[in-house]
Amino acid sequence: AIVERVSKILSTDDLTLWHSNLFFAMLGNGISRHQDVHHGLLSDTDNHISVHLAINKVTHENCLSIIPGSHKLDQEDLKSKYGLEMLKSSDSGTYGVPFFRLNTPIQKYFYKILLNPGEFFIFHPRLVHTSQRNSDSLGYQQIQDTTKRFLTASSIIIGQIPPSEWLRVGLGIRFTTPNVKVFPAAFAETQPRNDRCVLIKSIPESHSG
């Protein structure tokens, strides 16, 4: 279902799976407001799609939040309409992902994505989204210790700690088309393992039975 829908959005039967990652988003320790543009990883920053696949239940307490329609706005419009100011040079690092400072409270503009296990949503790379807790919510202390986060996630994998509402387990999948060049930096985190892109052929739903 995912491949067919992405294929329709990108208007091609030939897709490139260029990145995927299993992640454990703990309550209070999410990623701040950003776009999945990836200036440093792709030759065409608009010709790709992000997919979020839920492994466990995504609730109000651990969900991803988006600003609907934000993918249609440029930096100036994001700043004037929502008070989102891009952090200086955040779009020019290794990944080239723009992050945003929030100058005014705009929680009313954020829409929460609630999913059951196995459900997914597909979104444009310029859609502003975040997995951080709202500043006006329950006040959970952020977990800053990287080692502690890793050990907790490892314990969950082997079943010592059951997943609950403070944890969101998901699979991030990113597709592009074969004509888009994926730069070596996209695989830097997995070295010395020799990772590569995977070519995927979409099969129309009407002929997949």
N, C-alpha and C positions, 0 to 999 in steps of 0.2 A: 504493500500500500504506500509506503514512504517513497520508494523509487518512482512509482508511477506518478505520484503527485508532484514530486520535484521535477520530473521530466516534463510535465505539462507547464510548470511555472517557467522553466528555463527554455522551453520550446525546442527540445531536442531529445532523441532517444538514446543518445550517447552521453554518459555522465562520467565524471571523475570523482571518486571518493578520495579526498586529499587529507582529511583529518578526522579522527574520532577519538573520544576520550571518555572513560568512565569516571565520574566524579562524585564526591561526597560533600554536599553543601551543608555544613553545620550551621545551626541557628546562631545568628549574630556574627557570622564569619564569611559572609558572601562577598561577591565581587561588586564593586560600586558601579555607578551608572556609566555605561559604555556602549559602543557600537562594534559589531563584528566585521569591521571593514578590512583589517589586515593589510595595510599598505606595504608592510615589509615582507609579506609572504606570497602575494599573488600579483601577476601582471595586470589583471583586470579586477579592480576592487568592487565592482558592482555585479559582475557576472558570477555570482555564487550564492548559495543558500545555506542557512543554518537550520538544523533540526534538533529539537529537544525531545528525547524519548524517556518517559517516566518508568523507572524500575520499581519504585515504591509509590505509595499514595502521596500526592502533592496537595498540601492543605494551605489554608490561609496563613499558617504559622511558618511554613518553610518554602513557600512558592517563589517562582520567578515573577517579577512585575515588569510590565512594559508601558510605554507611552504610545497608544495607538496613533498612527498617522505620522509619527516623528520621523519615519524614513523618507518622507517627502520634503522635509525641511532642511535648509542649509544651516551652517553654524550661527549666522546672524539671527535667523528666525527662531532657532532653538533658544538662543539667549533672550530675545525680546519676548517670546511667548511663554517660555517655561522657566526662565532664569538659569538655564544650563550653560555654563561657560567651559569650553574645552580647556583642560589642563595643558599648559604650555609644553609643546614638543611631545605630548603623549602619542601623537600620531606618526612620529618619526623614529621610534625605537625599533628594536628587532622585529617586533610583531606589527607595529604601526597601528595599534588599536586606540582610537580616541576615547579618553576618559573625560568625565565632566564633573565640574564643581557645581554644587547646587547653591545658588545665591538666595533663593526664596523658597519657602515651603510650598511644594506643589504635589503633595501626596494625593490630592483629589484627582489628579490627571493620570495617575498610575492605575493600570488594570492588572489584577492578579490572575495568573494562569493556573487554574486548578485542574489536576489530571489524576486519573486512576492508573494503576500499573498497566503498561502496555499502550497507553494513549500517548500521542505526540502532538507537537505543533511545529509548524514551519514558519520561519520569519526571514524578512529581508535583512541583509547585513547592516543597513543603516538604521534599523529600528533601535531606539534607545531602550535598554533594559538593565535590570539590576537584580541581584539576589540578596542584597543586604536587607537587614531589618529596617522597617521604618523607624525614624528617630523618636516618634511619639508613641511607640508600642511598648511591649512588656519590659523593655530595659534589660535584656539579657546581655551579660558581659561578653564582649568579643574574645574569642580564643586567639591569642596572638602567637602562642608558642607553636612553631612549625612541627617540632618533634611530637608535641602532645597531640596535634591534629593527626599526624601520621599514625601514631600508635593507636589512637581511638578508631580511625578508619580501618586499620589492620585487624583490630579486635572484632569489629563488626563483620568483616569479610569472613572470618573463621567462626562466627556465630557466638562469640562470647558476650556481645552486647546486642540485643535485638534492636533493629531500627525502630524509631518512634517519630513523633512529630517534630523533634528537634533536628532531624536529619532528612535530607532529600538526596536520594540516590538516583542518578540519571545518566543517560548516554548522550553525549553531544556528538552530532554527525554533521560534517560539512561537505557539501557537494559543489563542484564547478563543472565546466565543460572542457573537453580535451584540448581546445585551442588556447586555453588559459595556462600560462606558465606558472608552475608552483616552484618557488625558490627553495634552495637547500635549507634555509633557515627554518622552514616548516618542520624539519625532521631533527633539528638540533637537540631537542630535549630527550630523544630516544637513542642517541648515540651511546655506545658503538654499535647498537643494533641497526641493521641496514634497512630502514623502512622506506617504502615507496608508495606512490599513489596506486589506486586500484581502479581500473576501467570497468564500468558497469553498463550493461545494455538493458534498457527499459523494455518491458514487454507490456503492450497495451492490456488493460484490465479485461477487455472483451475477448482476448485470446489467451488469457493466462490460466484458464481452467484445465 
